């Protein structure tokens, strides 16, 4: 048996690490078969971990990570605890510790700090800082769009750019939208709502509306980008899996001087008509080796929504992989039959 004692500054930090009704600690105990308790120390508090040596080592890495989060004022969620446990269990404890500091991307109008919550998110944010064009590809709930908007608002605040342009392909903006009431803006607003929501959350309604009136912030369908040169701008193309190859090429060639572009999308959720190729898939293949263009791929571990979302994504991935294998098997059998 082995024991590790982790000293903590005060009982407030300890309380946040333990969680409501000790939920966080119970999750760590179940994961590594250890016993975790709290006791007073000479200075501050102490968290004591008892169990077999290897299990105690794993559990202590998770607890140290949670203590670091609490000290930096970060929110400790059930999903965050599960993520830390998963990373440590897979031998990525050092990566987990090295990837999270007190880096705050932006503080919202309500005083909420926006920080990367997973290693993948941290790598994505760092890529946006270092590269002119970044592709963020991955499943729903990984923070692709939200973090990109946060980086854009930060760049505007720091006067790195003079405007923000957010766009999405409104693939329904053809015949089907013609049946909806209102002018074109009213018709396309529902498709741009996620972008509005992110900006409201970060800037506050009044500040956002002021920037919109001054055209410092522009939100428009992808088709509106044609023929423009976007200088001194932070440009975000959201839901890029629904862009055609022609639209993607058009968008990428709008980039002007002192501008940065982030393209986000999920290749498993394309709404293009059957047989039509996604411009996002083609662009990432063509541009993958070009300097100053970075392609970041999120995984199910980067999902920061309800933990069921992660399980749903894994279930669909498993189903689609099995379907592809069966289709490939049928094609091979057909080829063999023809040869005979």
Protein Blocks (a to p, Z undefined) as FASTA:
>chain_A
ZZdddddfblmlmmmmnoghhlmmmmmmmmnopaddddddfehcadddeddfklmmmmmm
mmmmmmmmmmnopacdfklmmmmmmmmmnopmmmmmmmpccbdfbacfkopacddfbfkl
mmmmmmmmmpmbdcddddehklmmmmmmmmmmmmmmnomafbdcdddddfklmmmmmmpg
cdfklmmmmmmmmmmmmmmmmnojklmmmmmmnomaccddfklmgopacehiacddehkl
mpcfklmmmmmmmpcghiacdddddfklccbdehiacfklmmmmmmmmgghiacddddfk
lpcbdfklmmmmmmmmmmmmmmmmmmmmmmmmmmmmmmZZ
